Amino acid sequence: MTFSSTTALTTAFRTGELSPAEYLRTLAERTDRLEPQLRAYACRTGEIATEQARAATEAYRRGETGELLGVPLSVKDCFHLAGAPTGLGSLLHKDARALTDSGVVRRLREAGAVITGKTNMAEFGQSATSENLLGPEAANPWDTERTPGGSSGGSAVSVAAGLATASIGSDGGGSVRIPSAFCGLVGVKPSQGLCVDEDGFRAMTPFSGPGPITASVADARLLLGVLASRVYPRSATGRKRIAVFPAPQGRPVHEGVAKAVHGAVTLLEQQGHEFLESPLPIEGWAEIFGPLVLAEEHRERGHLLGTFDDRLTRYELATLRGAARLEPAAVAEAERALRAYRSRFAELFGEVDLLVTPSVAVPAFPHGQRPRSIGGVEVDPLWGAYPFSVPFNVAGAAAVSLPCGLAEGLPVGVQLVAAPGNETVLLDVAEELEEAIAFDRSALRALWP
């Protein structure tokens, strides 16, 4: 039952066709075989998972049920799992074992999930790839010579290659949506503050939160419900007001990405939604995001600078150096601008229900080779490949990346964005669109039997 959905697995567990303990053993054997090529995990939690699977098996024998009971999930290595390291993608933390669960893991445990391991990530979540100094970057299952994106790259790899049914990442600037787009998965960035990780790792706090990475919108609903402690039942979408932005701020988009996203928009049109012309008020996001992220890095990790420089990634070192130069006035101005920015989006969402953009501007690129030009147009090497996610973190909006086709044999994601608190509409339209797209993963699964 590799690549089975959460519902299919729990049905098999409930009917006795399969037990969580049996399935975990099969999955562990599969991971033993494939993990050396994929490097999805920073650490595997075999003993913890075995005990959780045993308890779930006994619970089913007693007639108990649950949406995640016995379901094998991975979690990004920024969430604390008692008894396992919280490595944060860093040499400085690789042996630091958590004494207690943080809020995300606590909710997953309460829902009966089986946690297979902690997934590879960028150091302290500070990159949109998953490179760190602990070893080679996690490999994109569609092409192992390419990045899976980041910072939740290992989470996406674990799901795409069938090493876990789903995963929990965190998204402060696209870190769930970017790897989901690159790996052909569904990734949800919840509204700011909807899902929290009490007593957890802090980074990009004004913009970040945990979110599910799954193979389907239906699974994303279940995971989001657990994270948010609520239920998101599917309902009829009805006619929604949608504004489409094929290239926000005029930024260049790879021709294959543009074509696949246009195909998804055509399907939305065929479903009868109303399309509106509307400006997209995202100017100024970088001037807000940058200072507030740097200010927190300085508070949380500024003490590392000058002492552990040789043990930090180049990008974290650059971040900390930039943070040390940050002027308090820039932080104060960013805080003021953030309030105005979110106010502009509140006005926009009074007129439209959803926004549509590409999730990323390019397909997954080779490890260590961020594009410096797209379609012959020079782009910023930092944000050029993925300029369409951060603006909506700054807005505090809800967003999802949904696979909508292939470009050069690699997945393309379309991004849907809804007003803060409007996850119900977001998920309903996404699931309707997902069914119309019918994204084909058969080529991927043939690579990883």
C-alpha positions as CSV (number, residue, x, y, z in Angstrom):
1,M,0.0,0.0,0.0
2,T,2.9,2.3,-0.7
3,F,1.7,5.8,-1.6
4,S,-1.7,5.1,0.0
5,S,-3.7,8.1,1.3
6,T,-4.4,8.6,5.0
7,T,-8.0,7.6,4.6
8,A,-7.0,4.4,2.7
9,L,-4.5,3.4,5.3
10,T,-6.8,4.0,8.3
11,T,-9.6,2.1,6.5
12,A,-7.2,-0.9,6.0
13,F,-6.2,-0.7,9.6
14,R,-9.8,-0.5,10.8
15,T,-10.9,-3.5,8.7
16,G,-7.9,-5.6,9.7
17,E,-6.6,-5.9,6.2
18,L,-3.3,-4.4,7.5
19,S,-2.0,-3.4,10.9
20,P,0.0,-0.2,11.7
21,A,2.9,-2.4,13.0
22,E,3.0,-4.4,9.8
23,Y,2.9,-1.4,7.6
24,L,5.6,0.4,9.6
25,R,7.9,-2.6,9.1
26,T,7.3,-2.5,5.4
27,L,7.9,1.2,5.2
28,A,11.1,1.0,7.3
29,E,12.5,-1.6,4.9
30,R,11.6,0.6,2.0
31,T,13.3,3.6,3.7
32,D,16.4,1.5,4.4
33,R,16.6,0.8,0.7
34,L,16.0,4.2,-0.7
35,E,17.2,6.7,1.9
36,P,20.9,6.5,0.9
37,Q,19.9,8.0,-2.5
38,L,17.3,10.5,-1.3
39,R,18.6,11.7,2.1
40,A,15.2,12.8,3.2
41,Y,15.9,12.3,6.9
42,A,18.2,14.0,9.3
43,C,17.4,11.2,11.7
44,R,15.0,8.3,11.8
45,T,13.1,7.6,15.0
46,G,12.7,3.8,14.7
47,E,12.2,3.0,18.4
48,I,9.7,5.7,18.9
49,A,7.8,4.8,15.7
50,T,7.7,1.1,16.6
51,E,6.2,1.9,19.9
52,Q,3.6,4.2,18.4
53,A,2.7,1.7,15.7
54,R,2.4,-1.1,18.4
55,A,0.1,1.2,20.4
56,A,-2.0,2.0,17.3
57,T,-2.3,-1.7,16.4
58,E,-3.7,-2.4,19.9
59,A,-6.0,0.6,19.7
60,Y,-7.6,-0.8,16.5
61,R,-8.0,-4.2,18.1
62,R,-10.0,-2.5,20.9
63,G,-12.2,-0.9,18.2
64,E,-10.8,2.6,18.5
65,T,-10.4,4.8,15.4
66,G,-8.9,8.1,14.5
67,E,-8.1,10.2,11.5
68,L,-4.3,9.7,12.0
69,L,-4.3,6.6,14.1
70,G,-1.3,4.5,13.0
71,V,-0.5,6.7,10.0
72,P,3.3,7.1,9.4
73,L,4.3,10.8,9.2
74,S,7.6,12.6,9.1
75,V,8.3,16.0,10.7
76,K,10.7,18.7,9.8
77,D,13.8,18.7,12.1
78,C,12.7,22.0,13.7
79,F,9.9,20.4,15.8
80,H,10.8,19.0,19.2
81,L,10.2,15.2,19.5
82,A,11.0,14.0,23.0
83,G,13.9,11.6,22.9
84,A,15.1,12.6,19.4
85,P,17.5,15.3,18.3
86,T,16.2,18.6,17.1
87,G,19.1,19.3,14.7
88,L,17.7,22.4,13.0
89,G,19.9,21.6,10.0
90,S,22.9,22.8,12.0
91,L,26.2,21.2,13.0
92,L,25.8,23.1,16.3
93,H,22.6,21.3,17.2
94,K,22.9,17.9,15.6
95,D,23.2,16.0,18.9
96,A,20.8,18.2,20.9
97,R,18.0,15.8,22.1
98,A,14.6,17.2,23.0
99,L,13.3,16.5,26.5
100,T,9.7,17.2,25.6
101,D,7.4,17.5,22.6
102,S,6.6,20.9,21.1
103,G,3.0,21.7,20.3
104,V,3.0,20.3,16.7
105,V,4.4,16.9,17.8
106,R,2.1,16.8,20.8
107,R,-1.0,17.2,18.6
108,L,0.3,14.5,16.2
109,R,0.8,12.1,19.1
110,E,-2.6,12.8,20.4
111,A,-4.1,12.0,17.0
112,G,-2.3,8.7,17.0
113,A,0.3,9.4,14.3
114,V,3.4,7.3,13.9
115,I,6.4,9.6,13.6
116,T,9.0,8.0,11.3
117,G,11.8,10.6,11.6
118,K,13.0,14.2,11.5
119,T,13.5,15.5,8.0
120,N,16.4,17.3,6.4
121,M,16.2,21.1,6.3
122,A,18.1,24.3,5.7
123,E,20.1,25.5,8.7
124,F,17.7,27.3,11.0
125,G,15.2,27.4,8.1
126,Q,17.1,30.3,6.5
127,S,17.2,29.1,2.9
128,A,14.8,28.1,0.1
129,T,16.9,25.0,-0.6
130,S,17.8,22.4,2.0
131,E,21.6,22.6,1.9
132,N,23.4,22.4,5.2
133,L,26.7,21.2,6.6
134,L,25.5,17.9,7.9
135,G,25.8,16.2,4.6
136,P,24.6,16.3,1.0
137,E,21.3,18.1,0.3
138,A,18.2,15.9,0.2
139,A,17.6,14.8,-3.4
140,N,14.5,15.6,-5.5
141,P,12.9,12.2,-6.3
142,W,11.9,13.4,-9.8
143,D,15.6,13.9,-10.5
144,T,18.1,13.3,-7.8
145,E,20.6,15.8,-9.3
146,R,18.1,18.6,-8.5
147,T,17.1,20.4,-5.3
148,P,13.8,19.5,-3.6
149,G,13.6,23.1,-2.5
150,G,13.4,24.2,1.1
151,S,13.6,24.8,3.8
152,S,11.3,21.8,4.4
153,G,13.0,19.9,1.5
154,G,13.4,16.6,3.3
155,S,9.7,16.6,4.3
156,A,8.7,16.9,0.6
157,V,11.2,14.1,-0.4
158,S,9.8,11.7,2.2
159,V,6.3,12.1,0.9
160,A,7.1,12.2,-2.8
161,A,9.2,9.0,-2.6
162,G,6.7,7.1,-0.4
163,L,8.8,7.1,2.7
164,A,6.0,8.7,4.8
165,T,2.3,9.2,4.1
166,A,2.6,12.9,4.8
167,S,4.8,15.4,6.6
168,I,4.7,18.5,8.6
169,G,7.0,21.4,7.5
170,S,7.1,25.0,8.5
171,D,6.6,28.0,6.1
172,G,8.0,31.4,6.9
173,G,8.7,32.5,3.4
174,G,7.6,29.6,1.2
175,S,9.3,26.7,3.0
176,V,6.3,24.4,2.6
177,R,5.0,25.6,-0.8
178,I,8.4,25.7,-2.6
179,P,9.4,22.1,-1.9
180,S,5.8,21.0,-2.5
181,A,5.9,22.7,-5.9
182,F,9.3,21.2,-6.8
183,C,8.3,17.7,-5.7
184,G,4.8,17.6,-7.2
185,L,2.9,17.7,-3.8
186,V,0.2,19.7,-2.0
187,G,1.6,22.2,0.5
188,V,-0.5,24.4,2.7
189,K,0.6,27.6,4.4
190,P,-2.0,28.3,7.0
191,S,-3.2,31.8,8.0
192,Q,-0.7,33.5,10.3
193,G,-1.3,32.3,13.8
194,L,-3.8,29.5,13.0
195,C,-1.3,26.7,13.7
196,V,1.3,27.2,16.4
197,D,4.2,25.2,17.8
198,E,4.2,25.9,21.5
199,D,7.6,25.7,23.2
200,G,9.2,25.2,19.8
201,F,11.9,26.6,17.7
202,R,11.7,30.3,16.8
203,A,12.5,31.8,13.4
204,M,10.6,34.2,11.1
205,T,8.0,34.3,13.8
206,P,5.9,37.1,12.4
207,F,5.4,35.2,9.2
208,S,5.9,31.5,9.9
209,G,3.8,28.5,11.0
210,P,3.6,24.7,10.6
211,G,1.8,23.3,7.6
212,P,1.2,20.0,5.9
213,I,2.9,18.5,2.9
214,T,0.8,15.8,1.4
215,A,0.0,14.0,-1.9
216,S,-3.6,15.2,-1.9
217,V,-5.8,18.0,-0.7
218,A,-7.9,15.5,1.3
219,D,-4.9,14.5,3.3
220,A,-3.9,18.2,3.7
221,R,-7.4,18.8,5.2
222,L,-6.9,16.1,7.8
223,L,-3.4,17.3,8.8
224,L,-4.4,20.9,8.9
225,G,-7.3,20.0,11.1
226,V,-5.0,18.3,13.6
227,L,-2.6,21.2,13.6
228,A,-5.3,23.8,14.0
229,S,-7.5,21.7,16.4
230,R,-10.5,22.0,14.2
231,V,-12.3,20.3,11.4
232,Y,-12.3,21.3,7.7
233,P,-15.1,19.2,6.0
234,R,-15.4,19.6,2.3
235,S,-18.3,21.6,1.0
236,A,-19.6,22.8,-2.4
237,T,-17.4,25.6,-3.7
238,G,-20.0,27.7,-5.6
239,R,-18.9,30.5,-7.8
240,K,-15.9,32.4,-6.4
241,R,-14.3,35.7,-7.4
242,I,-10.8,35.0,-8.5
243,A,-7.9,37.3,-9.6
244,V,-5.1,35.8,-11.6
245,F,-1.5,37.1,-11.7
246,P,0.6,35.1,-14.1
247,A,3.8,37.1,-13.3
248,P,3.4,39.2,-10.1
249,Q,5.5,42.4,-10.2
250,G,6.4,41.6,-13.8
251,R,8.9,39.0,-12.6
252,P,10.0,36.5,-15.3
253,V,8.5,33.0,-15.3
254,H,9.9,29.9,-17.0
255,E,7.9,29.2,-20.2
256,G,6.9,25.7,-19.1
257,V,5.7,26.9,-15.7
258,A,3.6,29.7,-17.2
259,K,2.0,27.2,-19.6
260,A,1.1,24.7,-16.8
261,V,-0.3,27.5,-14.6
262,H,-2.3,28.8,-17.5
263,G,-3.8,25.4,-17.9
264,A,-4.9,25.3,-14.3
265,V,-6.5,28.8,-14.7
266,T,-8.4,27.5,-17.8
267,L,-9.8,24.7,-15.6
268,L,-11.0,27.2,-13.0
269,E,-12.7,29.1,-15.8
270,Q,-14.4,26.0,-17.0
271,Q,-15.7,25.4,-13.4
272,G,-17.6,28.7,-13.6
273,H,-15.7,30.9,-11.3
274,E,-15.8,34.7,-11.8
275,F,-12.5,36.3,-12.9
276,L,-11.8,39.9,-11.9
277,E,-9.2,42.5,-12.8
278,S,-7.6,43.7,-9.6
279,P,-4.2,45.2,-8.6
280,L,-2.0,43.0,-6.4
281,P,-0.7,45.2,-3.5
282,I,2.6,43.4,-2.8
283,E,5.1,46.2,-3.2
284,G,7.3,46.6,-0.2
285,W,7.2,43.0,1.0
286,A,11.0,42.7,1.0
287,E,11.5,45.9,3.1
288,I,9.2,44.3,5.7
289,F,10.3,40.7,5.6
290,G,14.0,41.3,5.6
291,P,14.4,43.6,8.7
292,L,11.9,41.6,10.9
293,V,13.6,38.2,10.0
294,L,17.0,39.6,10.6
295,A,16.0,41.2,13.9
296,E,14.8,37.8,15.2
297,E,17.9,36.0,14.0
298,H,20.0,38.6,15.9
299,R,17.9,38.0,19.1
300,E,17.9,34.2,18.8
301,R,21.3,33.4,17.3
302,G,23.4,36.6,17.2
303,H,25.6,35.1,19.9
304,L,26.9,32.6,17.4
305,L,28.6,35.2,15.2
306,G,32.3,35.4,15.7
307,T,32.5,32.3,17.8
308,F,31.2,29.5,15.5
309,D,31.6,31.1,12.0
310,D,33.4,28.0,10.7
311,R,30.5,25.7,11.7
312,L,27.7,27.8,10.1
313,T,26.5,27.7,6.5
314,R,27.5,30.6,4.3
315,Y,23.8,31.7,4.2
316,E,23.3,31.6,7.9
317,L,26.6,33.5,8.4
318,A,25.5,36.1,5.9
319,T,22.2,36.4,7.7
320,L,23.8,36.9,11.1
321,R,26.2,39.5,9.7
322,G,23.4,41.4,8.1
323,A,21.4,41.2,11.3
324,A,24.4,42.7,13.3
325,R,24.3,45.7,11.0
326,L,20.6,46.2,11.2
327,E,19.5,49.6,12.5
328,P,16.6,49.8,15.0
329,A,14.9,52.4,12.8
330,A,14.6,49.9,10.0
331,V,12.9,47.4,12.3
332,A,10.5,50.0,13.6
333,E,9.7,51.1,10.0
334,A,9.1,47.5,9.0
335,E,6.7,46.9,11.9
336,R,4.7,50.0,10.8
337,A,4.8,49.0,7.2
338,L,3.6,45.5,8.1
339,R,0.4,46.8,9.6
340,A,-0.3,48.9,6.4
341,Y,0.6,46.0,4.2
342,R,-1.9,43.7,5.8
343,S,-4.5,46.4,5.8
344,R,-4.2,46.7,2.0
345,F,-4.7,42.9,1.7
346,A,-7.8,43.1,3.8
347,E,-9.2,45.6,1.4
348,L,-8.3,43.3,-1.6
349,F,-9.9,40.3,0.0
350,G,-13.1,42.3,0.4
351,E,-13.3,42.3,-3.4
352,V,-12.0,38.8,-4.3
353,D,-12.1,35.3,-2.7
354,L,-8.9,33.9,-4.2
355,L,-5.7,35.0,-5.9
356,V,-3.8,32.7,-8.3
357,T,-0.1,32.9,-9.1
358,P,2.7,30.4,-10.0
359,S,4.0,28.8,-6.8
360,V,7.6,29.2,-8.1
361,A,9.1,30.8,-11.2
362,V,11.1,27.8,-12.4
363,P,11.1,24.0,-12.2
364,A,13.6,22.4,-9.7
365,F,17.1,23.3,-10.6
366,P,20.4,21.4,-10.1
367,H,21.9,21.3,-6.6
368,G,23.8,24.5,-5.8
369,Q,22.8,26.2,-9.1
370,R,20.1,28.8,-8.3
371,P,19.1,30.4,-11.6
372,R,20.6,33.8,-12.3
373,S,18.4,34.4,-15.3
374,I,14.9,33.2,-16.4
375,G,13.9,33.5,-20.0
376,G,16.9,35.6,-20.7
377,V,16.1,38.1,-18.0
378,E,18.6,38.4,-15.1
379,V,17.1,37.7,-11.7
380,D,18.2,38.1,-8.1
381,P,20.0,34.8,-7.2
382,L,18.4,34.9,-3.7
383,W,14.7,35.3,-4.6
384,G,14.6,35.0,-8.4
385,A,13.5,31.4,-8.5
386,Y,10.7,31.8,-5.9
387,P,9.5,35.4,-5.6
388,F,5.8,34.5,-5.3
389,S,5.6,33.0,-1.8
390,V,7.0,35.5,0.7
391,P,4.5,38.3,-0.2
392,F,1.7,36.2,1.2
393,N,3.6,35.3,4.4
394,V,3.9,39.0,4.9
395,A,0.2,39.4,4.3
396,G,-0.6,36.7,6.8
397,A,-2.8,35.0,4.2
398,A,-3.7,31.3,3.7
399,A,-2.1,29.7,0.7
400,V,-1.7,26.3,-1.0
401,S,0.6,25.0,-3.8
402,L,-1.0,22.4,-6.0
403,P,0.7,20.4,-8.7
404,C,-0.7,21.4,-12.1
405,G,1.6,19.8,-14.7
406,L,5.2,19.2,-15.8
407,A,7.9,21.4,-17.4
408,E,10.9,19.6,-18.7
409,G,9.7,16.5,-16.9
410,L,9.6,18.2,-13.6
411,P,6.6,19.3,-11.5
412,V,5.0,22.7,-11.6
413,G,2.9,24.2,-8.8
414,V,0.0,26.7,-9.0
415,Q,-0.6,28.8,-5.9
416,L,-4.0,29.7,-4.6
417,V,-4.2,32.4,-1.9
418,A,-7.1,33.2,0.4
419,A,-7.8,35.8,3.1
420,P,-6.6,35.0,6.6
421,G,-9.0,32.6,8.2
422,N,-10.5,31.5,4.9
423,E,-8.9,28.0,4.7
424,T,-12.3,26.4,4.0
425,V,-12.7,28.2,0.7
426,L,-9.1,27.7,-0.1
427,L,-9.2,23.9,0.4
428,D,-12.6,23.5,-1.3
429,V,-11.4,25.2,-4.5
430,A,-8.0,23.5,-4.4
431,E,-9.6,20.1,-4.1
432,E,-12.0,20.8,-7.0
433,L,-9.1,22.0,-9.1
434,E,-7.0,19.0,-8.1
435,E,-9.6,16.6,-9.4
436,A,-9.8,18.5,-12.7
437,I,-6.0,18.5,-13.1
438,A,-5.6,14.8,-12.2
439,F,-1.9,15.2,-11.8
440,D,0.0,12.0,-12.9
441,R,2.7,10.7,-10.6
442,S,3.1,7.4,-12.3
443,A,6.5,8.3,-13.8
444,L,7.8,9.2,-10.3
445,R,6.5,6.1,-8.7
446,A,8.1,4.0,-11.4
447,L,11.4,5.5,-10.4
448,W,11.0,4.4,-6.8
449,P,9.1,1.0,-6.7
